[in-house]
Amino acid sequence: MNTAAMEATALELVAPGKGILAADESGPTIEQRFKGVGIASTGDTRRAYREMLFTTPGLWAFISGVILYDETIRQKSTDGASMIEVLGRQGLIPGIKVDRGAKAMAGFPGEKITEGLDGLRERLAEYAQLGARFTKWRAVLTPGPQRPTRTNLQANAHALARFAALSQEAGLVPVVEPEVLMDGDHSIAQHGAATETMLQLVFRELAEQGVRLEAVLLKVNMILPGTTCPEQASVTDVVQATERCLWHTVPPAVPGIVFLSGGQTDVRSTEHLDALNRLEHKPWELSFSFGRALQAPALRAWADGSVAAGQAALLHRARCNSAARFGQYTAGM
Ligand code: 13P
């Protein structure tokens, strides 16, 4: 484990004005996204789509790193280069999703536990050898009347810390992702309470398992009301609830918090990120690791038949989120 190198990578990933492109959709997820725009999901279409994203001219100015899926890290681009080489040409740091998905948790109806610890040490060694420099593991927490249960949160927090410790052992920066979903009718207060408890447990487990916080990034949801909650929230409500939750739980040794978009619209995600960055006191870099909020317009434009239009759409969203990192996003953009 080269601690100094991992700490440098973590800082590079949250460099001012830059964020992470999450392009690590699993097979079923990318199939669903493609279906939405009338594209069949095959090895070839997935490669073509992701190559379009990664070769966007000028992307390096706004994006620091890209999270890949196992299939993608092994694919070759049109000119025969590996996808890692394609990213390297733009100075983008390659990362890899290493969990094996959130599965139904036995005895806890409606709740999920993320699998993938078995054999993880060997898989991490291979990813490091292929050129990955950071990793991601996502826990999925489902708010509901009696949920998430403490047992479910604890099981997921424990697995996240196991993943983080193994990643650092392999010299890879772990992006620790507990996501409390925004689906459902829960209030913003319930979302905040569930996220706060989860983050308390996550940081306790990280400490127990000896994970070096300076070489970790936290990927987390913003605090939002459920999508079907009758009482929706203003940007100010979201910023206050999110700030409060993070202040209560995330140690300042953590260099950066990279938000997921979680199903918010692309513009809304950017507005929230922008408002968060206008806060006066922030012990961590507040950045993004968006999937849908960066890709949705690019996917539509690409599906309409043009690589250039897809790249222009991605670059536009990346530029808006880069401005939001400085609290300088305007609706006119
Ligand atoms: P979204 O921004 O679409 O939520 O995706 C981020 C991600 O990587 C979820 O694991």
Residues whose N, C-alpha, C, O or C-beta is under 5 A from the ligand:
A	BS01	13P	A22 R138 L260 S261 G262 G263 S289 F290 G291 R292 A293
